[in-house]
Every structure is written in C-alpha cells, then in structure tokens.
Amino acid sequence: MEGHSTYQPKGKVAQWFESRLPIVGLIHSSAIAYPVPKNLNYMWTFGAILSLMLVCQIISGVVLAMHYVAYAPVAFERVEHIMRDVSYGWLIRYIHANGASMFFMAVYIHMFRGMYYGSYKAPREVLWILGVIIYLLMMATGFMGYVLPWGQMSFWGATVITNLFSAIPLVGETIVQWLWGGYSVGAPTLNRFFSLHYLLPFMIAGVVGLHIWALHHVGQNNPDGVDIKNVAKDSVPFTPYATIKDTFAMVVFLIFFSWFIFYIPNYLGHSDNYIPANPLSTPAHIVPEWYYLPFYAILRSVPDKLGGVLAMFAAIAVLAFLPWLDTSKVRSAKYRPLFRQFFWVFAAVSVGLGYLGSQPAEGGYVIASRIFTVYYFAHFLVILPLLGLFERPKPVPASIADAVLAKSKGGAVVVAGAAGPETK
C-alpha cells in the first residue's frame, strides 16, 4: 500500500543526494502521496496524537533527567528542586507527569477503536501485535517512572508490584532480588528503575517505527472494514487530507492536555506521593496509576497469589491473540449488530474494572471484580469465537467508494455477492 512517489529533485545537488540516500522521496511517498481511505473519521487521528505524545514525553523526560538524581536519600528533594528552583521546572514536570496519563488515554481510545472496527484482522495481525508490544513497553515505562519521585505511593507501589514476581515458582525470589538490587526496595532499585525508564521510551520509538512501517505496507483499515480496491476512487492522498485532519485533532488534544497542566495538574496523581517515602509507614490504601487499575482489579480478584499474577498478565497477553480469537470474516462492527452490543458491554466492564481497582479489596468490591474478570476473559475466549459462527452480519459494501456514495445518498449500499452486486 505504499504511495507511489512522484518526487523529482530539481537541483543537481538534490538529485545527487537523492540518488544516494532517497530520504526526501521516502518522506514524499510515506507522508504526502501515501493513499488513505477516503472514509476515515476522527477516530483515526489518535495515531498522530500518540506520535506527538511520545515526542513530548521523550523531550520532557530528557530535560528532567538533567536535574534528577537517582539516589534514594535525595530523590524526593531533587523532584522538589525541579519544581521550585529550575526555570519552568514545574511546567516540564507537569507536562511529563500528565503526559503519561494523556498518552494512556489516547492509546486506550486507539485500541478500542481498533477492536471496534476490526483493525486486527488479516492482513494486519503483525501490525496489531506490534501495537500490543508498544502497550506493554508503555506499561513498564510508566510504572518505573511512577517510582522515581520516591514518595509514599512510589515506594509502596514498587514494593507491591515487584513482590508479585515472587509468586513465580523456582525463579521468583531471584527475579525480585534482581529487580530490587538487594533484599528490599531501596537505592539500587531506584537507580535501576531510572536507567530503564530512560531507556524504554527509545525502545518504544523503535517499535513505533516498525508499527508505522507495517501500517504503510498493508494499508489503513477504515470504518467500513473494506480494503482499497481502486486507489483513484477509494482513497485520497495523505497530504493534505489526512494531514489537516490530524493537525486539527492534535490541536484539540493539546488544548485538553493544557487544561490539565495549568488548572488541575495533580488531579490524576495521588496525594500520598507528596509525602517522602517511609519504609516504616504503610499507606492505608495502595493503588497504582489510573491506567493500571483494571489489571490491578483482576490481580486482586483471584485469591491465590500466583493465580492473580497469571490472570493479570493473561489479561494483557490475550490481546495479542485477538486476530485469531475473533472468527468473523467481517471486520467492522458497523455491520455486526450482535458484536456491537457485546463490544459496549466489554467497554463498560473494562471501565468497571478500573473503578473496582481503585476501591479497597473487600466485600462487594471483590465479588464484583471476580464477576467482571470472568466476563473480561469470556469476551475473548468464548463470545468472540462463537459470534463468528452464529452472528448474521449486515451486507458489506463492495468498495469504499460505494460506502461513501451510499452514505451521501441516504443508505443504499452496493453489496458484493456471489451473483454480482445488488442494491439493498
């Protein structure tokens, strides 16, 4: 699906350079001439928003690293030094801290959009798996970054989460001691987490490059789930059509982001993290950042420690198998009425798990978490495979152009059938 580049250098120097390293031609074919489906909506702008947020996080993180010291006795004070003494340090830190939440907010919308429109189905399986790998790297990066302020929630969050690995038979204790750098969370742990937190974003950038490469090779999905069959009729050039739409969406997202930075910068954080870490004082209620809460609820819903750890990791791993668990031949939920209902139930269950993860692990909260956890896995392992067998999808347009014309004419859809197209 790579766009055919019409770029022809005019100057002799440009021609000489292009014949040896065709960077400009590559950019032209990938970001200007690249054909995109003409029926894309604003849900497809979150890829650009995520790229923007990754750049924002890397730049702000590099600046913060210039002033931070990964040494437990002074780490908390160094964060306060950045906030109070470094020029615009408060702004850079709030950009980075809230940027993590914005990053996850955008990636969840991006993932749910992919699930709704079947963007994981052939030939986009590798594209989807690369996205799951990016998500895993983001989770690891976010967790290690949350430890760096070395407040109460940072310290005890690191203690609880790293202790989970001790449930692994035979090698669990060894893994925990390696993560800690000793026999408890302390200065070596902070130093290791800082090193990995600095390194992982660049690994994310590398996998994002592969993700974009895979996307440009197989082509973008679209709301109708129909591949581009005729480039002239079904698609438009990436620039200016998609570029303008992405730019507008990024500006709107940045306004939303700025509202958090300047008006409620600590809204998504935890007040206990403004108390220096104290190994002798355990917070009343230890909770991770909001974007981990659904998986935290799944972890706590299983009474056995090893079972809880396996369930938590399985909840993420199952996403990688989604292209094969969904047996329906139709991609888009637009033409799958039953799937659409189950999808919104799944979305509600995911939000519900997030709420339950923020509540104490007691009474009705635990019971509700177990019910929601069972449904979470049933959606992937039972409902999706069976829907592909029993659901009767609506007729799918023969082409993107037909879908666009049908929409403009009020709903007449040209359907590709065995006996030829028919109007319904």
C-alpha positions in Angstrom: 0.0 0.0 0.0 3.0 2.3 -0.1 2.2 5.5 -2.0 3.8 6.0 -5.4 6.2 8.8 -5.1 6.2 11.4 -7.8 9.0 13.4 -6.2 11.6 14.5 -8.7 14.5 16.6 -7.4 15.1 19.7 -9.5 18.6 20.9 -8.4 21.7 19.0 -9.2 22.7 18.8 -5.6 19.3 17.4 -4.6 19.4 14.9 -7.5 22.9 13.8 -6.4 21.8 13.3 -2.8 18.5 11.6 -3.7 20.3 9.1 -5.9 22.5 8.1 -2.9 20.1 8.5 0.0 16.4 9.0 -1.0 15.2 10.4 2.3 13.0 13.1 0.7 11.5 10.6 -1.7 10.7 8.3 1.2 9.0 11.1 3.1 7.1 12.1 0.0 5.8 8.5 -0.6 5.0 7.9 3.1 3.6 11.3 4.2 2.4 13.0 1.1 1.5 10.7 -1.7 0.5 7.8 0.5 -3.1 6.8 -0.2 -5.5 6.7 2.7 -9.2 5.6 2.6 -11.5 8.5 1.9 -14.0 7.5 4.6 -11.7 7.8 7.6 -13.2 9.6 10.6 -11.6 11.5 13.5 -11.0 8.2 15.5 -8.1 7.6 13.1 -6.3 10.7 14.2 -5.1 9.1 17.5 -2.1 7.5 15.8 -0.8 11.0 15.1 -1.7 12.2 18.6 0.2 9.2 20.1 3.3 10.1 18.0 3.0 13.7 19.3 2.8 12.5 22.9 5.7 10.1 22.5 7.9 13.0 21.3 6.6 15.2 24.1 7.4 12.6 26.7 10.9 11.9 25.4 11.9 15.6 25.2 10.4 16.5 28.6 12.0 13.3 30.1 15.4 14.1 28.8 15.2 17.6 30.3 14.0 16.3 33.7 16.9 13.7 33.7 19.4 16.6 33.5 18.2 17.7 37.0 17.1 14.5 38.7 19.4 12.3 40.9 18.5 8.6 41.2 19.7 8.3 44.8 17.1 7.4 47.4 18.1 9.8 50.2 17.9 12.8 47.9 15.4 11.8 45.1 12.4 13.3 46.7 14.2 16.6 47.4 15.5 16.7 43.8 12.0 16.5 42.4 11.1 19.4 44.7 14.2 21.2 43.5 13.0 20.8 39.9 9.5 22.1 40.9 10.8 25.1 42.8 14.3 26.1 41.6 14.7 25.1 38.0 13.4 27.6 35.5 10.0 26.4 34.3 10.8 23.1 36.0 7.2 22.9 37.4 5.9 23.1 33.8 8.3 20.5 32.5 7.4 18.1 35.3 3.7 18.6 34.9 4.0 18.1 31.2 5.8 14.8 31.8 3.6 13.6 34.6 0.2 14.5 32.9 1.7 13.5 29.6 1.8 9.9 30.7 -1.9 10.0 31.5 -2.7 11.6 28.2 -0.5 9.0 26.4 -2.5 6.2 28.0 -5.8 7.9 27.5 -5.0 8.2 23.8 -3.7 4.6 23.5 -6.9 3.2 25.1 -9.1 5.1 22.6 -6.8 3.9 19.8 -7.0 0.3 21.0 -10.8 0.3 21.5 -11.2 1.9 18.0 -9.1 -0.9 16.5 -11.2 -3.5 18.3 -14.5 -1.9 17.3 -13.6 -1.7 13.6 -11.6 -5.0 13.4 -8.2 -3.4 12.6 -6.5 -6.5 14.0 -7.8 -8.8 11.3 -5.9 -10.1 8.3 -3.6 -8.8 6.9 -3.0 -6.6 9.9 -2.2 -9.2 12.5 1.5 -8.2 12.9 0.5 -4.6 13.0 -1.8 -5.3 15.9 0.8 -7.5 17.8 3.3 -4.6 17.4 0.7 -2.4 19.0 0.4 -4.8 21.9 4.2 -4.8 22.4 4.2 -1.0 22.4 1.4 -1.1 25.1 3.5 -3.5 27.2 6.5 -1.3 26.9 4.4 1.8 27.9 3.1 0.0 31.0 6.7 -0.9 32.1 7.9 2.6 31.4 5.0 4.2 33.2 5.4 2.0 36.3 9.1 2.7 36.6 8.5 6.5 36.1 6.0 6.4 38.9 8.6 5.2 41.3 11.1 8.0 40.6 9.5 10.8 42.7 10.2 8.5 45.7 7.1 9.4 47.6 5.0 7.1 49.7 2.9 5.7 46.8 6.0 5.4 44.7 7.8 3.3 47.3 4.9 1.1 48.3 3.7 0.7 44.7 7.2 -0.6 43.8 7.2 -2.9 46.8 3.8 -4.4 46.0 4.2 -4.8 42.2 7.8 -6.2 42.3 6.8 -8.6 45.0 4.3 -10.2 42.6 7.2 -11.9 40.8 8.0 -13.9 43.9 4.9 -16.0 43.1 6.7 -17.5 40.1 7.9 -21.0 41.1 11.6 -21.6 41.4 12.9 -18.3 40.0 10.5 -15.8 41.6 12.6 -14.8 44.5 15.7 -14.5 42.3 13.8 -12.2 39.9 12.6 -10.0 42.8 16.1 -9.7 44.3 17.5 -8.7 40.9 14.8 -6.0 40.5 15.5 -4.7 44.0 19.2 -4.9 43.7 19.2 -6.3 47.2 16.7 -7.7 49.8 14.3 -4.8 49.8 13.2 -1.8 47.8 15.9 0.9 48.2 18.6 2.9 46.5 19.7 0.2 44.0 16.1 -0.3 43.0 15.6 3.4 42.3 18.8 3.5 40.2 17.8 0.5 38.1 14.3 1.9 37.5 15.6 5.3 36.5 18.0 3.7 34.0 15.2 1.5 32.5 12.7 4.4 32.5 15.2 6.5 30.5 15.9 3.6 28.0 12.5 2.2 27.3 11.0 5.3 25.6 13.6 4.9 22.9 12.7 1.2 22.5 9.1 2.3 22.2 10.1 4.8 19.4 11.8 1.9 17.6 8.8 -0.4 17.8 6.6 2.6 16.7 8.8 2.8 13.6 8.1 -0.9 12.9 4.4 -0.3 13.6 4.2 2.6 11.1 6.2 0.5 8.5 3.7 -2.4 8.9 0.8 0.0 8.6 2.1 1.6 5.4 2.7 -1.9 3.9 -0.7 -3.4 4.5 -2.7 -0.1 4.4 -5.0 1.5 6.9 -8.3 0.0 7.9 -11.4 2.2 7.8 -14.9 2.4 9.4 -16.4 0.1 6.7 -13.6 -2.5 7.0 -13.2 -2.7 3.2 -9.8 -2.6 1.6 -8.8 -0.1 -1.0 -9.6 -1.7 -4.4 -9.2 1.3 -6.7 -6.7 3.9 -5.5 -8.3 6.7 -7.6 -11.9 6.1 -6.3 -11.4 4.7 -2.8 -8.5 6.8 -1.5 -7.1 10.3 -1.2 -3.5 11.5 -0.7 -2.3 11.6 2.9 -1.4 15.3 2.4 -3.4 17.5 2.6 -6.5 15.5 3.5 -5.3 13.3 6.5 -2.6 15.9 7.5 -5.1 18.7 8.0 -7.5 16.3 10.0 -4.6 15.0 12.2 -3.3 18.6 12.8 -6.8 19.8 13.9 -7.2 16.8 16.2 -3.7 17.3 17.7 -4.5 21.0 18.5 -7.8 20.0 20.2 -6.0 17.3 22.2 -3.3 19.8 23.2 -5.9 22.2 24.5 -7.3 19.4 26.6 -3.8 18.4 27.8 -3.0 22.1 28.6 -6.2 22.3 30.8 -4.8 19.5 33.0 -1.3 21.1 33.1 -2.4 24.6 34.1 -5.6 24.0 36.0 -5.6 20.5 37.6 -2.0 19.3 37.3 -2.3 16.9 40.3 -5.9 15.6 39.6 -4.7 12.3 38.2 -2.0 11.8 40.8 -2.1 10.6 44.4 -1.7 13.0 47.4 0.4 10.4 49.3 3.2 10.8 46.7 3.9 14.3 48.1 5.0 12.6 51.3 8.6 11.3 51.3 9.0 7.5 51.1 9.0 5.9 54.5 9.5 2.1 54.7 8.1 2.1 58.3 4.7 3.7 57.4 2.4 1.8 55.0 -0.3 3.9 53.3 -3.9 2.9 54.2 -4.7 2.1 50.6 -2.0 1.3 48.0 -3.2 2.0 44.4 -1.3 2.3 41.1 -1.9 5.0 38.5 -5.4 5.0 37.0 -4.3 3.4 33.7 -3.3 0.2 35.6 -6.4 -0.1 37.7 -8.4 -2.6 35.5 -5.5 -5.1 35.7 -5.0 -4.4 39.4 -8.6 -5.3 39.9 -8.1 -8.6 38.0 -5.0 -9.3 40.1 -6.9 -8.8 43.4 -10.0 -10.8 42.3 -8.1 -14.1 42.4 -7.5 -15.3 46.0 -4.3 -17.2 45.1 -1.2 -15.0 44.6 0.2 -17.0 41.6 -3.3 -17.2 40.1 -3.7 -13.5 40.4 -0.4 -12.8 38.7 -1.2 -15.2 35.9 -4.6 -13.7 35.4 -3.2 -10.1 35.3 -0.6 -11.0 32.7 -3.1 -13.2 30.7 -5.5 -10.2 30.6 -2.8 -8.4 28.5 -1.5 -11.3 26.6 -4.9 -12.3 25.3 -5.0 -9.1 23.3 -2.2 -10.4 21.1 -4.3 -13.4 20.1 -7.3 -11.3 19.2 -6.8 -11.7 15.4 -7.4 -15.5 15.8 -10.0 -15.4 18.6 -12.4 -13.3 16.5 -13.6 -15.8 13.9 -15.9 -13.5 12.0 -15.0 -12.7 8.4 -16.5 -9.2 8.7 -14.2 -6.6 10.2 -16.2 -3.5 11.2 -18.8 -3.5 14.0 -20.8 -1.2 11.7 -22.1 -4.4 10.0 -22.1 -6.7 13.1 -25.1 -5.8 15.3 -24.5 -8.6 17.9 -20.8 -7.9 18.1 -21.6 -4.2 18.6 -23.7 -4.9 21.7 -21.1 -7.2 23.2 -18.4 -4.7 22.5 -20.1 -1.9 24.5 -20.7 -4.4 27.3 -17.0 -5.2 27.3 -16.1 -1.5 27.3 -18.4 -1.0 30.3 -16.8 -4.0 32.1 -13.3 -2.6 31.4 -14.3 0.8 32.9 -15.9 -1.0 35.8 -12.7 -3.0 36.5 -10.9 0.4 36.6 -13.3 1.7 39.2 -13.1 -1.5 41.3 -9.3 -1.4 41.1 -9.4 1.9 42.9 -11.6 0.6 45.8 -10.5 -1.4 48.8 -10.2 -5.2 48.2 -13.1 -6.1 50.5 -16.7 -7.2 50.5 -18.8 -6.4 47.4 -15.9 -4.9 45.5 -14.1 -8.2 45.4 -17.2 -10.1 44.3 -17.9 -7.6 41.6 -14.2 -7.8 40.5 -14.5 -11.5 40.1 -17.7 -11.3 38.0 -16.2 -8.6 35.8 -12.9 -10.6 35.4 -14.8 -13.7 34.3 -16.7 -11.6 31.7 -13.4 -10.0 30.6 -11.9 -13.3 29.6 -15.2 -14.7 28.4 -15.4 -11.9 25.9 -12.2 -13.0 24.2 -12.3 -16.8 24.8 -16.0 -17.6 24.4 -18.1 -14.7 23.0 -15.8 -13.7 20.0 -15.2 -17.2 18.7 -18.9 -18.1 19.0 -20.1 -14.8 17.4 -18.1 -15.7 14.3 -20.2 -18.9 13.9 -23.7 -17.7 14.8 -23.8 -14.0 14.0 -25.5 -12.8 10.8 -23.7 -9.7 9.7 -25.3 -7.0 7.6 -24.3 -6.7 3.9 -20.9 -5.1 3.5 -20.2 -2.6 0.7 -18.2 -3.8 -2.3 -15.8 -0.9 -2.1 -15.1 2.2 0.0 -16.4 4.4 -2.9 -19.8 2.6 -2.7 -20.0 3.1 1.1 -19.2 6.8 0.7 -21.8 7.2 -2.1 -24.4 5.2 -0.1 -23.9 7.5 2.9 -24.3 10.6 0.8 -27.5 9.2 -0.9 -29.1 8.1 2.4 -28.3 4.5 2.9 -28.4 2.5 -0.4 -25.5 0.1 -0.2 -24.0 -1.8 -3.1 -23.2 -5.3 -1.8 -20.7 -7.7 -3.3 -22.3 -11.2 -3.6 -21.7 -14.4 -5.5 -24.1 -13.4 -8.2 -22.8 -9.9 -8.6 -23.5 -6.5 -6.9 -27.0 -5.8 -5.7 -28.6 -2.7 -4.1 -30.0 -3.0 -0.6 
